[in-house]
Amino acid sequence: MSTRMSGLLKDIATYSFGDILLRATTFITTPIYTRLFTPEDYGVWSYVITALGLLSTFLILGCDSAYSLYYFKAKTEEEKQKVTSTALGFVALWSLTVVVLVLPFANRFSQLSFNTSQYGLLFFCALLTAPITLTNTMCGQVLRNQFQARTFTQLNVITTLLTISLSLVGALVFDLGITGLFVGTLIGSAIMLPVRLWKVRGMLRPVLSWPMLKKLLAYGIPLAPVGLAYWIFASSDRLVLGRLSTLEQLGLYAIGNNLTSLLAFVHSAIGQAWSPHAIRMREEQPEVAPVLFGRILTYILVGFGILCVFYTAFAREALIIVASPAFYAAAPVVGPLALGFVAYATTHITALGISLSGRTGYLMLYSWISALLNLGLNILFVPRWGMMAAAWSTALSYVFITVAYVITSQRLLPVVYEKRRVFSAAGLILLFTIAAPWLPTSNLLLTIVLKLAYCLLFIGLLFILRVFDQREWQSVGEFWRSAQLRLTRRTA
């Protein structure tokens, strides 16, 4: 079990480092793009990116998730090659076919979106990137399934730097404006595709198994509406705030949401590392996996809970650093938004029974119920309570979806949850997050000391209530010794 944990932590660290680099490029490019393009241009670019993301959700048809499941179910190298070739080949051919069919309507999409056909070329280039990007995504999934986290991260970073460079060349040198951004992305992705295919060549064979494809689609297709539901989930709060509240409330909510981006980053890193490990644990050690899954849920809850309490306590101080005084009023929304991320992070475990048993229809059902719940709560309460209603609606919707997942998953593939530790941690997280905004904020230095003591009290209570125990110290010690051993070998 300790070996599994060590491998998981190593992969999370690698993916985290890669995400840090990728997010750093965002901080670099945003000031450049906002100076190169007008707000209207930037809005068009953002709109097309969002639409392309939604299209990609349907083009991939959940095959990335389905591929992981059946890859680890395969018992021989030949079977793994068959499922890899089938999944990757189908996504490439299917997405290319759909895009070729809709390319003639690029001007029409521009007309429908912006009441002008002047962005037809932009839509044309954006659509062409979809099959190439999705094929790259499937190659990345192959690397993840082989636990090649370092190669996966290196290729992502290289691809990002290459596409940004080519995008700037297209926009500036060839004077293509925002269309140049998509031309750069298209060329950069096309250049990297042969590299990615070469890296996974050992798993590719000229075969396409129809029985395997049916299994992949039966598992994956219900996941496509899940992506749409999450898209609605992520957008409804801001859409309703913009329509039923004030633009000031929307702006404050947006900056508060940006403050919780580190939680999104950690969630993404865990998600990239966790899925292949979870499937392999279930397939290779079915008798141990339920216990380990329960233990990892405790770790996720505690880890995100600590971030949540720190974020909420120091929300105002963070705003002082990154924003002008006009945005300091955004601090109260950080708490409920961070709580929402805590609940969302637990779905890595609570949804396991559904995903590993192949009953992905439940994921579709609960994601849509949660999306509609979020939308309904926003419509009902935002007119009166503004951004706070939007924040708590999001938090409650995430709590609903993880509770629904765990109830159903326990019927399909039960997990041995550490109930005492989980409920103790959840209670402390909720209490300290709700109470944090009431801490005094008069003298800055005194406030920082007081809030730091408040967060340390939270951590201390985790120990007092035995949410942490001897097993954690043993795991940390083993991980540290393993890291030292690897470092010694490299320097020898």
C-alpha positions in Angstrom: 0.0 0.0 0.0 2.9 2.4 0.9 4.4 1.7 -2.6 1.1 2.7 -4.3 0.9 5.9 -2.2 4.5 6.8 -3.0 3.9 6.3 -6.7 0.6 8.3 -6.6 2.3 11.2 -4.7 5.2 11.2 -7.1 2.8 11.5 -10.1 0.7 14.2 -8.4 3.9 16.2 -7.8 5.0 15.8 -11.5 1.6 16.9 -12.8 1.5 19.8 -10.4 4.9 21.0 -11.6 3.7 20.9 -15.2 0.5 22.7 -14.3 2.5 25.4 -12.6 4.5 26.0 -15.7 1.3 26.0 -17.9 -0.4 28.5 -15.6 2.7 30.6 -15.6 2.3 31.0 -19.4 -1.2 32.2 -18.8 0.1 35.0 -16.6 2.6 35.9 -19.3 0.3 35.8 -22.3 -2.8 37.6 -20.7 -1.0 41.0 -20.5 0.3 40.5 -24.0 -3.1 39.5 -25.5 -5.0 42.3 -23.7 -2.6 44.8 -25.2 -2.6 43.3 -28.7 -6.3 43.0 -29.1 -9.4 45.1 -28.3 -11.8 44.0 -25.6 -14.2 43.0 -28.4 -11.5 40.9 -30.1 -10.6 39.3 -26.8 -14.3 38.5 -26.2 -14.6 36.9 -29.6 -11.5 34.7 -28.9 -12.8 33.7 -25.5 -16.2 32.9 -27.0 -14.8 30.6 -29.7 -12.5 28.9 -27.2 -15.5 28.2 -25.0 -17.5 26.9 -27.9 -14.6 24.7 -29.1 -14.3 23.2 -25.6 -17.9 22.3 -25.7 -17.6 20.7 -29.2 -14.5 18.7 -28.0 -16.5 17.3 -25.2 -18.9 15.7 -27.7 -16.2 14.7 -30.2 -14.2 12.7 -27.8 -17.4 10.9 -26.6 -15.9 10.0 -23.2 -13.4 7.7 -25.0 -10.5 9.0 -22.9 -12.1 7.7 -19.7 -13.4 4.5 -21.3 -9.9 3.8 -22.7 -8.4 4.0 -19.2 -10.9 1.5 -17.8 -10.4 -1.1 -20.5 -6.7 -0.6 -20.8 -6.3 -1.8 -17.2 -8.8 -4.5 -17.7 -6.7 -5.9 -20.5 -4.6 -8.9 -19.3 -2.0 -9.1 -22.0 0.2 -6.6 -23.9 -1.6 -7.5 -27.1 -5.0 -6.7 -25.6 -3.7 -3.3 -24.3 -2.4 -2.6 -27.8 -5.8 -3.4 -29.3 -7.8 -1.2 -26.9 -5.2 1.6 -27.4 -5.3 1.4 -31.2 -9.1 1.2 -31.3 -9.7 4.1 -28.9 -7.1 6.4 -30.5 -8.0 5.5 -34.1 -11.7 6.0 -33.5 -11.3 9.4 -31.9 -9.0 10.6 -34.7 -11.3 9.4 -37.5 -14.6 10.3 -35.8 -13.5 13.9 -34.9 -12.0 14.5 -38.3 -15.1 13.3 -40.1 -17.4 15.5 -38.1 -15.2 18.6 -38.5 -14.9 18.0 -42.3 -18.7 17.9 -42.5 -19.2 21.2 -40.6 -16.3 23.2 -42.1 -18.4 24.5 -44.9 -20.6 26.2 -42.3 -17.8 28.2 -40.7 -19.2 31.5 -42.1 -22.7 30.5 -40.9 -21.3 29.9 -37.3 -19.8 33.4 -37.4 -23.1 34.9 -38.5 -25.1 33.1 -35.8 -22.6 34.0 -33.1 -21.7 37.6 -33.9 -24.2 38.7 -36.6 -21.4 39.0 -39.1 -19.5 36.6 -41.3 -16.1 38.3 -40.9 -15.0 35.6 -38.4 -15.6 32.7 -40.7 -11.9 32.1 -41.2 -11.4 32.1 -37.5 -14.1 29.4 -37.0 -12.6 27.4 -39.9 -9.1 27.4 -38.2 -10.6 26.7 -34.8 -12.6 23.7 -36.1 -9.5 22.3 -37.8 -7.6 22.2 -34.5 -10.2 20.0 -32.9 -9.3 16.5 -34.3 -5.6 17.2 -34.0 -5.9 18.4 -30.4 -8.1 15.4 -29.5 -5.7 12.9 -31.0 -2.9 14.6 -29.0 -5.2 14.2 -25.9 -5.6 10.5 -26.5 -1.8 10.1 -26.9 -1.5 11.9 -23.6 -3.9 9.4 -22.1 -1.7 6.5 -23.3 1.2 8.1 -21.4 -0.8 8.6 -18.3 -2.0 5.0 -18.4 1.7 3.9 -18.6 2.5 6.2 -15.7 4.9 8.3 -17.8 4.0 11.5 -15.9 7.3 13.2 -16.7 7.0 12.6 -20.5 3.3 13.6 -20.4 4.2 16.9 -18.6 7.2 17.6 -20.8 5.2 17.3 -24.0 2.4 19.5 -22.7 4.8 22.2 -21.7 6.6 22.0 -25.1 3.3 22.1 -27.0 2.1 25.1 -25.0 5.3 27.1 -25.6 5.3 26.2 -29.3 1.7 27.1 -29.9 2.0 30.4 -28.0 5.1 31.4 -30.0 3.5 30.5 -33.3 0.2 32.2 -32.3 2.1 35.5 -31.7 3.9 35.1 -35.0 0.5 34.6 -36.7 -1.0 37.6 -35.0 1.9 40.0 -35.3 4.1 39.0 -38.2 1.3 37.9 -40.6 -1.2 40.4 -39.2 -3.9 37.8 -38.8 -5.2 39.2 -35.5 -7.1 36.8 -33.3 -7.3 34.3 -36.2 -3.5 34.1 -35.9 -3.9 32.6 -32.4 -5.9 29.7 -33.8 -3.5 29.3 -36.8 -0.6 29.1 -34.3 -2.5 26.5 -32.2 -3.3 24.5 -35.3 0.3 24.4 -36.6 1.8 23.8 -33.1 -0.5 20.9 -32.4 0.1 19.5 -35.9 3.9 19.6 -35.3 3.6 17.9 -32.0 1.3 15.1 -33.1 4.0 13.0 -34.8 6.1 13.4 -31.7 3.3 12.2 -29.4 2.5 9.3 -31.8 6.2 8.3 -31.8 6.3 8.3 -28.0 3.3 5.9 -27.8 4.2 3.8 -30.9 4.8 0.7 -28.7 1.0 0.6 -28.0 -0.2 1.1 -31.6 -1.1 -1.5 -34.1 -3.1 -1.3 -37.4 -6.2 -2.8 -35.9 -9.7 -1.5 -35.1 -11.7 -3.9 -32.9 -15.5 -3.4 -33.4 -16.4 -5.4 -30.2 -14.0 -3.3 -28.2 -15.3 -0.1 -29.8 -18.8 -1.0 -28.8 -17.6 -1.4 -25.2 -15.7 1.9 -25.3 -18.8 3.8 -26.6 -21.2 2.2 -24.3 -19.1 3.4 -21.4 -18.1 6.8 -22.9 -21.1 8.2 -24.6 -23.1 8.9 -21.4 -20.1 11.0 -20.3 -20.6 13.5 -23.2 -23.8 15.0 -21.6 -21.9 15.1 -18.3 -19.5 17.5 -19.9 -22.3 19.7 -21.1 -23.9 19.6 -17.6 -20.6 20.7 -16.0 -20.3 23.5 -18.6 -23.8 24.7 -17.5 -22.8 24.2 -13.9 -19.6 26.3 -14.3 -21.4 29.1 -16.2 -24.9 29.5 -14.7 -23.8 31.4 -11.6 -22.1 34.2 -13.7 -24.9 34.2 -16.3 -27.6 34.6 -13.7 -25.6 37.2 -11.7 -25.2 39.2 -14.9 -28.9 39.0 -15.7 -30.6 39.2 -12.3 -28.1 41.1 -10.2 -25.6 44.0 -10.9 -22.4 44.0 -13.0 -20.6 45.1 -9.8 -21.7 41.9 -8.1 -20.6 39.9 -11.1 -17.2 41.5 -11.1 -16.7 40.9 -7.4 -17.8 37.3 -7.8 -15.4 36.8 -10.7 -12.4 38.1 -8.8 -13.4 36.0 -5.8 -13.6 32.9 -8.0 -10.2 33.7 -9.4 -8.7 33.6 -5.9 -9.7 29.9 -5.6 -7.8 29.0 -8.8 -5.1 27.3 -6.8 -7.7 24.8 -5.6 -8.7 24.2 -9.2 -5.0 23.6 -10.1 -4.5 21.1 -7.3 -7.8 19.4 -8.3 -6.6 19.1 -11.9 -3.2 17.7 -10.8 -4.8 15.0 -8.6 -7.3 14.1 -11.4 -4.5 13.6 -14.0 -2.6 11.3 -11.6 -5.4 9.5 -9.9 -7.5 7.9 -12.6 -4.9 5.4 -13.9 -3.7 4.6 -10.4 -7.3 4.0 -9.2 -8.1 1.7 -12.1 -4.9 -0.3 -11.7 -5.5 -0.7 -8.0 -9.0 -2.0 -8.6 -7.8 -4.5 -11.2 -4.6 -5.7 -9.5 -5.6 -5.6 -5.8 -9.4 -5.7 -5.6 -9.2 -6.9 -1.9 -7.0 -3.9 -0.8 -8.4 -1.2 -3.1 -11.6 -0.4 -1.1 -9.6 0.3 2.0 -7.0 2.4 0.2 -9.7 4.4 -1.6 -11.3 5.3 1.7 -8.0 6.4 3.2 -7.3 8.6 0.1 -10.7 10.3 0.5 -9.7 11.3 4.0 -6.4 12.7 2.7 -8.2 14.6 -0.1 -10.8 16.0 2.3 -8.1 17.1 4.9 -5.7 18.5 2.2 -8.4 20.6 0.5 -9.9 21.5 3.9 -6.6 23.1 5.0 -6.4 25.0 1.8 -10.0 26.1 2.2 -9.6 27.4 5.7 -6.3 29.3 4.8 -7.9 30.7 1.7 -11.0 31.9 3.5 -9.1 33.4 6.5 -6.6 35.3 4.3 -9.0 36.2 1.5 -9.0 39.9 2.2 -5.2 40.0 2.5 -4.9 38.2 -0.8 -7.2 40.8 -2.4 -5.0 43.6 -1.0 -2.1 42.1 -2.9 -3.7 41.4 -6.2 -6.6 43.9 -6.6 -7.5 47.5 -6.0 -9.7 48.5 -2.9 -12.8 48.4 -5.1 -12.5 44.6 -5.1 -11.9 44.0 -1.4 -15.7 43.4 -1.0 -15.2 40.1 -2.9 -13.6 38.4 0.2 -16.8 36.9 1.6 -17.5 34.7 -1.5 -14.1 32.9 -1.2 -15.3 30.7 1.7 -18.3 29.1 0.1 -16.5 28.8 -3.3 -13.6 27.1 -1.5 -16.0 24.8 0.3 -17.5 23.9 -3.1 -14.0 22.9 -4.3 -13.6 20.7 -1.2 -16.8 18.8 -2.0 -15.8 18.7 -5.7 -12.4 17.2 -4.9 -14.0 14.3 -3.0 -15.7 13.2 -6.3 -12.4 11.6 -7.3 -13.3 8.9 -4.8 -17.1 9.1 -4.4 -17.7 8.5 -8.1 -15.3 5.5 -8.3 -18.0 2.9 -7.9 -20.0 4.3 -10.8 -17.0 4.8 -13.1 -15.3 1.5 -12.4 -18.5 -0.5 -12.7 -19.2 1.1 -16.1 -22.5 2.6 -15.0 -21.7 6.0 -16.4 -25.4 6.8 -16.9 -25.5 7.7 -13.2 -22.8 10.3 -13.8 -24.9 11.9 -16.5 -28.1 11.8 -14.3 -26.5 13.4 -11.3 -24.5 15.9 -13.2 -27.6 17.2 -14.9 -29.6 17.3 -11.6 -26.7 19.2 -10.0 -26.5 21.6 -12.9 -30.3 22.3 -12.8 -30.1 22.6 -9.0 -27.4 25.1 -9.3 -29.3 27.1 -11.9 -32.5 27.0 -9.9 -30.9 28.1 -6.7 -29.2 31.0 -8.5 -32.4 32.1 -10.1 -34.3 31.9 -6.8 -31.8 33.6 -4.5 -29.4 35.8 -6.6 -31.9 38.7 -7.0 -32.0 39.1 -3.2 -28.5 38.1 -2.0 -26.4 38.6 -5.2 -22.9 37.1 -5.3 -23.2 35.3 -1.9 -26.2 33.4 -3.2 -24.3 32.4 -6.3 -21.3 31.2 -4.2 -23.4 29.1 -1.7 -25.5 27.7 -4.6 -22.3 26.4 -6.2 -21.1 25.0 -2.9 -24.5 23.2 -2.2 -24.6 21.8 -5.7 -21.1 20.3 -5.3 -22.2 18.8 -2.0 -25.3 17.3 -3.6 -23.3 15.7 -6.4 -20.7 14.0 -4.2 -23.4 12.7 -1.8 -25.4 11.3 -4.7 -22.2 9.7 -6.1 -21.3 8.1 -2.8 -24.8 6.7 -2.2 -24.9 5.1 -5.6 -21.3 4.0 -5.7 -21.6 2.1 -2.4 -24.3 -0.1 -4.0 -22.0 -0.8 -7.0 -18.5 -1.1 -5.6 -18.4 -0.3 -1.9 -15.5 1.7 -0.5 -14.4 1.3 3.2 -14.7 5.0 4.3 -13.0 6.2 7.5 -16.3 7.6 8.8 -15.0 9.0 12.1 -12.1 10.8 10.5 -14.2 12.0 7.5 -17.0 13.5 9.6 -14.6 15.0 12.1 -12.7 16.7 9.3 -15.8 17.8 7.5 -17.3 19.4 10.6 -14.1 21.3 11.4 -13.7 22.5 7.8 -17.3 23.8 7.7 -17.0 25.5 11.1 -13.7 27.2 10.6 -14.6 28.3 7.0 -17.9 29.9 8.1 -16.3 31.6 11.1 -13.2 32.9 9.3 -14.9 36.1 7.8 -15.7 37.2 11.3 -12.1 37.5 12.3 -11.1 41.2 13.1 -9.3 43.1 10.3 -8.2 46.3 12.0 -4.4 46.3 12.3 -2.8 44.5 9.3 0.1 42.9 11.2 -2.0 41.9 14.2 -4.6 40.5 11.8 -2.1 38.3 10.0 -0.8 36.9 13.3 -4.3 36.3 14.5 -5.4 34.6 11.3 -2.3 32.4 11.2 -3.0 31.3 14.8 -6.6 30.6 13.7 -5.4 28.3 10.9 -2.9 26.6 13.1 -5.7 26.0 15.7 -7.6 24.3 12.9 -4.7 22.0 12.1 -4.1 21.4 15.8 -7.7 20.2 16.3 -7.3 17.8 13.4 -4.6 16.2 15.5 -6.5 16.4 18.7 -9.6 14.7 17.1 -7.2 12.1 15.6 -8.0 13.0 12.0 -4.3 12.5 11.6 -2.8 9.4 13.2 0.4 7.3 13.2 -0.2 5.9 9.7 0.3 9.4 8.1 3.7 9.9 9.8 4.8 6.5 8.6 3.7 7.3 5.0 5.4 10.6 5.1 8.6 9.0 6.5 8.6 6.3 3.8 8.0 8.9 1.0 10.8 11.1 2.3 13.2 8.1 2.5 12.3 7.0 -1.0 12.9 10.6 -2.3 16.3 10.7 -0.6 17.2 7.4 -2.0 16.3 8.5 -5.6 18.3 11.7 -5.1 21.3 9.8 -3.8 21.2 7.5 -6.8 21.1 10.4 -9.3 24.0 12.2 -7.7 26.2 9.1 -7.3 
